[in-house]
Amino acid sequence: MGIGLIHADADAANMVGTENGWVLIDWDNTSIRPQRLDLAGAVPDHFHESDRYREQFSTAYGYDIFTWSGWTSLRDIVELHSIGSYIRLAPDKPAAANELHRRVRSLHSGDRSVIWQPVS
C-alpha cells in the first residue's frame, strides 16, 4: 500500500445507494497521500464498528490495515486529530463541549470502550 488517491472520509455515511450500486460521495478532502490514511479514518476503534463491518470494509478496499504494524499509532493520530472540530465548536455548542471532554478523557485514559458520538 503506497501513495495514491484517497477519499479521506470513506465510510458508510458517505455512501449512497443507486439502481446501479453504491456511490461514494463527499469528496471534499480527496488528495494524494499514503493510502493507509483512508483506512485509518474509515475504521476507527472509538465508533465501535463491528468486527464483521471492519472486515468487509477492508476486503472491499483491498487492504487489511489491521495487519500493518503501524495501525495503532496511525489510529491514535487520526483520533487525536478528530477532536479539532470539537475544540472549535465547544465554546458555542454544549453538546460539542460534552463530547470533546468525553473524547479527551477516553484518549487520556486509553479507554477504548468509550463510544464516540458525532455532534454536528
C-alpha positions as CSV (number, residue, x, y, z in Angstrom):
1,M,0.0,0.0,0.0
2,G,1.6,3.2,-1.1
3,I,0.9,6.7,-2.2
4,G,-2.3,7.3,-4.2
5,L,-5.7,8.9,-4.4
6,I,-7.6,8.8,-1.1
7,H,-11.1,9.9,-0.2
8,A,-10.2,10.9,3.4
9,D,-13.7,10.2,4.7
10,A,-14.5,6.8,3.2
11,D,-17.2,5.3,5.4
12,A,-20.8,4.1,5.2
13,A,-22.2,7.5,5.9
14,N,-20.7,8.7,2.7
15,M,-22.3,6.0,0.5
16,V,-25.5,6.4,-1.5
17,G,-27.3,3.5,-3.0
18,T,-28.4,3.9,-6.6
19,E,-30.0,1.5,-9.1
20,N,-26.5,0.6,-10.3
21,G,-25.0,0.0,-6.9
22,W,-23.3,2.2,-4.3
23,V,-21.7,5.5,-5.0
24,L,-19.1,7.2,-2.7
25,I,-20.0,10.9,-2.1
26,D,-18.4,13.8,-0.2
27,W,-15.1,14.2,-1.9
28,D,-14.1,17.4,-0.1
29,N,-10.9,16.0,1.4
30,T,-9.7,14.0,-1.5
31,S,-6.0,14.1,-2.0
32,I,-2.8,12.2,-3.0
33,R,-1.4,10.8,0.2
34,P,-0.4,7.5,1.8
35,Q,-3.4,5.2,1.2
36,R,-3.4,3.9,4.7
37,L,-4.7,7.2,5.9
38,D,-8.0,6.4,4.1
39,L,-8.5,3.3,6.1
40,A,-7.4,4.7,9.5
41,G,-10.3,7.2,9.3
42,A,-12.8,4.7,8.0
43,V,-12.5,2.0,10.6
44,P,-11.7,3.8,13.9
45,D,-12.0,2.0,17.2
46,H,-14.0,4.6,19.1
47,F,-17.0,4.4,16.8
48,H,-17.1,0.6,17.5
49,E,-18.0,-0.7,14.2
50,S,-18.4,-4.5,14.4
51,D,-15.5,-6.7,13.5
52,R,-17.6,-8.0,10.6
53,Y,-18.1,-4.5,9.2
54,R,-14.4,-3.7,9.5
55,E,-13.5,-6.9,7.8
56,Q,-16.0,-6.3,5.0
57,F,-14.8,-2.7,4.6
58,S,-11.1,-3.9,4.4
59,T,-11.9,-6.6,1.9
60,A,-13.8,-4.2,-0.3
61,Y,-11.0,-1.7,-0.1
62,G,-8.5,-4.4,-0.9
63,Y,-6.2,-3.9,2.1
64,D,-6.3,-5.1,5.7
65,I,-4.9,-2.2,7.7
66,F,-5.1,-4.3,10.9
67,T,-2.2,-6.4,9.8
68,W,0.1,-3.4,9.5
69,S,2.4,-2.9,12.4
70,G,1.8,0.9,12.4
71,W,-2.0,0.6,12.6
72,T,-2.4,1.6,16.3
73,S,-0.1,4.6,16.0
74,L,-1.9,5.9,12.9
75,R,-5.3,5.2,14.6
76,D,-4.2,7.2,17.6
77,I,-3.0,10.1,15.5
78,V,-6.3,10.2,13.5
79,E,-8.4,10.1,16.6
80,L,-6.4,12.9,18.2
81,H,-6.8,15.0,15.1
82,S,-10.6,14.3,15.1
83,I,-11.1,16.3,18.3
84,G,-10.0,19.5,16.5
85,S,-13.5,20.2,15.2
86,Y,-14.9,19.8,18.7
87,I,-12.4,22.3,20.1
88,R,-13.8,24.8,17.6
89,L,-17.5,24.0,18.3
90,A,-17.2,23.7,22.1
91,P,-17.4,27.4,23.1
92,D,-20.8,27.8,21.4
93,K,-22.3,24.3,21.5
94,P,-22.7,22.5,24.8
95,A,-23.2,19.1,23.1
96,A,-19.8,19.5,21.3
97,A,-18.2,20.6,24.6
98,N,-19.5,17.5,26.4
99,E,-18.4,15.2,23.5
100,L,-15.0,16.9,23.5
101,H,-14.5,16.2,27.2
102,R,-15.6,12.5,26.7
103,R,-13.2,12.0,23.9
104,V,-10.2,13.7,25.6
105,R,-10.9,11.6,28.8
106,S,-11.0,8.4,26.8
107,L,-7.8,9.2,24.9
108,H,-6.0,10.2,28.1
109,S,-7.1,7.1,30.0
110,G,-6.7,4.8,27.0
111,D,-10.3,3.6,27.5
112,R,-11.2,2.2,24.0
113,S,-14.6,1.1,25.3
114,V,-15.9,4.7,25.1
115,I,-18.1,5.0,22.1
116,W,-17.7,8.5,20.5
117,Q,-20.8,10.1,19.2
118,P,-20.8,12.6,16.3
119,V,-22.1,16.1,17.0
120,S,-22.8,18.5,14.2
